[in-house]
């Protein structure tokens, strides 16, 4: 007799617990079904636009041709980073400049050695031509004949349609 009363009490407690729990679950699910506040299209894309330009360490001098005969090139890999530090593809115009490196100087850049014509990647066809999917970066080849054992500062400047300008530098050693 005692066990049957105990079983009835446990069953009643379980029913009351379940009924109370379902009500609280229904309240939570109702709160989650409300629509989020309206976001402007401008704020949706704010973090996804380019925030940094970065020259990748793969960048360097490369001979094109056989043996010691041929034209020297700078093979340059450039990555664009958004507000979340993710590599992205974006319409832009790239400008590349080479400067003499001034040793033991706070500015590092001396006299400008060369400036290449701007590369316009605002159209999809030209942007796709330079984009390397496996690196998530752009690849450029710039003709350049460096002097023997000289250091250069290579600067990339990226211009964006909204007027934003981003730059990065890398030091290259010709090491001939």
Secondary structure as GFF3:
##gff-version 3
##sequence-region A 1 176
A	DSSP	alpha_helix	2	32	.	.	.	ID=ss1
A	DSSP	alpha_helix	41	44	.	.	.	ID=ss2
A	DSSP	three_ten_helix	46	48	.	.	.	ID=ss3
A	DSSP	beta_strand	52	55	.	.	.	ID=ss4
A	DSSP	beta_strand	60	64	.	.	.	ID=ss5
A	DSSP	beta_strand	71	81	.	.	.	ID=ss6
A	DSSP	beta_strand	87	88	.	.	.	ID=ss7
A	DSSP	beta_strand	93	101	.	.	.	ID=ss8
A	DSSP	beta_strand	109	115	.	.	.	ID=ss9
A	DSSP	beta_strand	119	120	.	.	.	ID=ss10
A	DSSP	alpha_helix	124	130	.	.	.	ID=ss11
A	DSSP	beta_strand	131	132	.	.	.	ID=ss12
A	DSSP	beta_strand	137	143	.	.	.	ID=ss13
A	DSSP	beta_strand	151	159	.	.	.	ID=ss14
A	DSSP	beta_strand	165	173	.	.	.	ID=ss15
###
